[in-house]
Amino acid sequence: MTARTAGFTTIVLGAGAAGLMAAATAGQAGARVLVLDHAPHAGRKILISGGGRCNFTNMDTGAGQFLSANPHFAKSALARYTPADFLALVQRHRIPWHEKAAGQLFCDRSARDIVDMLRRECAAGQVDVRVSHRIIDVTRDGAGQYRVETDHGIFHAPNLIVATGGLSIPKLGATGLAHDIARRFGLRIVAPAPALVPLTFGAQDREWMEPLAGLSVTVGITCHEGEGRLARQATFRDGMVFTHRGLSGPAILQASSYWQPGQALDIDLLPGIDAGRRLQEIKRDRPRAGGVAMLSMLLPQRLAQLMAQAHLPDGQLAGMPDAVLANVGRILSGWRLNPHGTEGYVKAEVTRGGVDTDCLSSRDMQARDVPGLFMVGEAVDVTGWLGGYNFQWAWASGHAAGQAAAERGG
Ligand SMILES: Cc1cc2nc3c(=O)[nH]c(=O)nc-3n(C[C@H](O)[C@H](O)[C@H](O)COP(=O)(O)OP(=O)(O)OC[C@H]3O[C@@H](n4cnc5c(N)ncnc54)[C@H](O)[C@@H]3O)c2cc1C
């Protein structure tokens, strides 16, 4: 028996988080849905997410936790499909979960629970999910039908939901297909770049960083995005880890989403502490201590040694001029480092940039000038912070497009 190639009202490209959600939503609303993916299994990124436990949402999700050239774009979809909606789905499927850090929800058992749930939701909508299908060409004919040519045949439908994600983790099947399709249909692309990714440093910095590899410290980093009326800033207070190539850890991953080549990073090594005043207190209480002993009270030993060597004279604190301590205080509160680059798409959890939101309707993710073409998930220029926000965007944008595609019908 040959598989059906006609009669679909919606084709979804990509069986990842956003694609499966869009397909299930459309199918359950009456659309006849086909999902195509080139990977051998659906939801592969979900399976490795959150250390295998999938941080499937964040209860505090709002547009403020996303980067985008238009910071307002995500509001509509996020408001219409909320973390509470996804949690209700998880609970309906009796998937055990727990809250790890504030608002971050994870599976108790395994991320597979989420993939299985989405598969069951697709089955409930009679969605036809086909994996190991290589997409060869995507066009639209004069009658407004999308034509998807694959190595297993040609498929047609009046609605096309593009959910093939970004460029992160090519070995899991990531490609630039969504961006290529967008360009082909005249949609603009905001330059993509690796995000939520470790930062690398040049040879000179690596020389002094190398002995610190593995060391972890809680830091504060303030990041800036946009200009003028759209300018926003965010401060992340979280762990930073020295690696053999540079810096990683949650605070650095968050900062990487904002970082632009050539920019410096100002790292507060003592977040929430008035460093200058604290150094003066230590000098008063322990005048015979040396610089390393003083900084060891505030920083891990190896980092304290490095800082003392670089910025403090030898000798007891009693003999150290206040101006020297004040200067070290300023350095500790705003340690300026100059990243060289990032670990790239091989290590990036997400891709920032993507399909320009100006070309899409924020209500249903449909291309403004191309009826029936929808762009969802990571393919779009909406990038979440670390902590479950990216999946919530995938669910919300997928849901919005799935509903609208079903309403358009065929
Ligand atoms: C290691 C890691 C851990 C993560 N952990 C979390 C987490 O815990 N919480 C969180 O919120 N986010 C997490 N993320 C981010 C999250 O996985 C993504 O934001 C999310 O998967 C994006 O969903 P999507 O459906 O847009 O894309 P994807 O999930 O990437 O799905 C895209 C699908 O399209 C298919 N595809 C791509 N190109 C083609 C092509 N040319 N032809 C056919 N099919 C194609 C792919 O095979 C894939 O199935 C993590 C990411 C990584 C890499």
The ligand as an SDF file (V2000), in Angstrom:
LIG
                    3D

 53 58  0  0  0  0  0  0  0  0999 V2000
   20.9600   20.6780   24.7000 C   0  0  0  0  0  0  0  0  0  0  0  0
   19.7040   21.5180   24.6960 C   0  0  0  0  0  0  0  0  0  0  0  0
   18.9290   21.5990   25.8360 C   0  0  0  0  0  0  0  0  0  0  0  0
   17.7830   22.3960   25.8470 C   0  0  0  0  0  0  0  0  0  0  0  0
   17.0290   22.4340   26.9850 N   0  0  0  0  0  0  0  0  0  0  0  0
   15.9260   23.2170   27.0110 C   0  0  0  0  0  0  0  0  0  0  0  0
   15.0800   23.2250   28.1610 C   0  0  0  0  0  0  0  0  0  0  0  0
   15.2580   22.4350   29.0980 O   0  0  0  0  0  0  0  0  0  0  0  0
   14.0250   24.0950   28.1610 N   0  0  0  0  0  0  0  0  0  0  0  0
   13.7440   24.9260   27.0970 C   0  0  0  0  0  0  0  0  0  0  0  0
   12.7770   25.6810   27.1600 O   0  0  0  0  0  0  0  0  0  0  0  0
   14.4920   24.8760   25.9790 N   0  0  0  0  0  0  0  0  0  0  0  0
   15.5650   24.0460   25.9080 C   0  0  0  0  0  0  0  0  0  0  0  0
   16.3040   23.9880   24.7670 N   0  0  0  0  0  0  0  0  0  0  0  0
   15.8600   24.7750   23.5960 C   0  0  0  0  0  0  0  0  0  0  0  0
   14.7030   24.0290   22.9010 C   0  0  0  0  0  0  0  0  0  0  0  0
   15.0980   22.6910   22.6660 O   0  0  0  0  0  0  0  0  0  0  0  0
   14.3380   24.7070   21.5880 C   0  0  0  0  0  0  0  0  0  0  0  0
   14.0900   26.0700   21.8060 O   0  0  0  0  0  0  0  0  0  0  0  0
   13.0890   24.0670   20.9740 C   0  0  0  0  0  0  0  0  0  0  0  0
   13.3300   22.7050   20.7320 O   0  0  0  0  0  0  0  0  0  0  0  0
   12.6910   24.7550   19.6850 C   0  0  0  0  0  0  0  0  0  0  0  0
   11.5880   24.0920   19.1460 O   0  0  0  0  0  0  0  0  0  0  0  0
   11.3300   24.0580   17.5800 P   0  0  0  0  0  0  0  0  0  0  0  0
   10.2000   23.1230   17.3800 O   0  0  0  0  0  0  0  0  0  0  0  0
   11.2450   25.4210   17.0510 O   0  0  0  0  0  0  0  0  0  0  0  0
   12.6550   23.4140   16.9540 O   0  0  0  0  0  0  0  0  0  0  0  0
   13.2390   21.9450   17.1650 P   0  0  0  0  0  0  0  0  0  0  0  0
   12.7700   21.3650   18.4360 O   0  0  0  0  0  0  0  0  0  0  0  0
   14.7130   22.0920   16.9360 O   0  0  0  0  0  0  0  0  0  0  0  0
   12.5840   21.0840   15.9820 O   0  0  0  0  0  0  0  0  0  0  0  0
   12.9080   21.2890   14.6410 C   0  0  0  0  0  0  0  0  0  0  0  0
   12.5930   20.0180   13.8740 C   0  0  0  0  0  0  0  0  0  0  0  0
   12.7550   20.2830   12.4850 O   0  0  0  0  0  0  0  0  0  0  0  0
   13.4800   19.2370   11.8830 C   0  0  0  0  0  0  0  0  0  0  0  0
   14.2280   19.7830   10.7320 N   0  0  0  0  0  0  0  0  0  0  0  0
   15.2190   20.6930   10.7360 C   0  0  0  0  0  0  0  0  0  0  0  0
   15.6420   20.9010    9.4850 N   0  0  0  0  0  0  0  0  0  0  0  0
   14.9100   20.1070    8.6690 C   0  0  0  0  0  0  0  0  0  0  0  0
   14.9080   19.8620    7.2590 C   0  0  0  0  0  0  0  0  0  0  0  0
   15.7580   20.5020    6.4540 N   0  0  0  0  0  0  0  0  0  0  0  0
   14.0150   18.9900    6.7530 N   0  0  0  0  0  0  0  0  0  0  0  0
   13.1330   18.3290    7.5850 C   0  0  0  0  0  0  0  0  0  0  0  0
   13.0990   18.5120    8.9180 N   0  0  0  0  0  0  0  0  0  0  0  0
   13.9750   19.3900    9.4630 C   0  0  0  0  0  0  0  0  0  0  0  0
   14.4170   18.7240   12.9790 C   0  0  0  0  0  0  0  0  0  0  0  0
   14.8110   17.3850   12.7380 O   0  0  0  0  0  0  0  0  0  0  0  0
   13.5340   18.8750   14.2220 C   0  0  0  0  0  0  0  0  0  0  0  0
   12.7920   17.7070   14.4720 O   0  0  0  0  0  0  0  0  0  0  0  0
   17.4320   23.1670   24.7070 C   0  0  0  0  0  0  0  0  0  0  0  0
   18.2020   23.0590   23.5500 C   0  0  0  0  0  0  0  0  0  0  0  0
   19.3190   22.2420   23.5350 C   0  0  0  0  0  0  0  0  0  0  0  0
   20.1170   22.1330   22.2720 C   0  0  0  0  0  0  0  0  0  0  0  0
  1  2  1  0
  2  3  1  0
  2 52  2  0
  3  4  2  0
  4  5  1  0
  4 50  1  0
  5  6  2  0
  6  7  1  0
  6 13  1  0
  7  8  2  0
  7  9  1  0
  9 10  1  0
 10 11  2  0
 10 12  1  0
 12 13  2  0
 13 14  1  0
 14 15  1  0
 14 50  1  0
 15 16  1  0
 16 17  1  0
 16 18  1  0
 18 19  1  0
 18 20  1  0
 20 21  1  0
 20 22  1  0
 22 23  1  0
 23 24  1  0
 24 25  2  0
 24 26  1  0
 24 27  1  0
 27 28  1  0
 28 29  2  0
 28 30  1  0
 28 31  1  0
 31 32  1  0
 32 33  1  0
 33 34  1  0
 33 48  1  0
 34 35  1  0
 35 36  1  0
 35 46  1  0
 36 37  1  0
 36 45  1  0
 37 38  2  0
 38 39  1  0
 39 40  1  0
 39 45  2  0
 40 41  1  0
 40 42  2  0
 42 43  1  0
 43 44  2  0
 44 45  1  0
 46 47  1  0
 46 48  1  0
 48 49  1  0
 50 51  2  0
 51 52  1  0
 52 53  1  0
M  END
$$$$
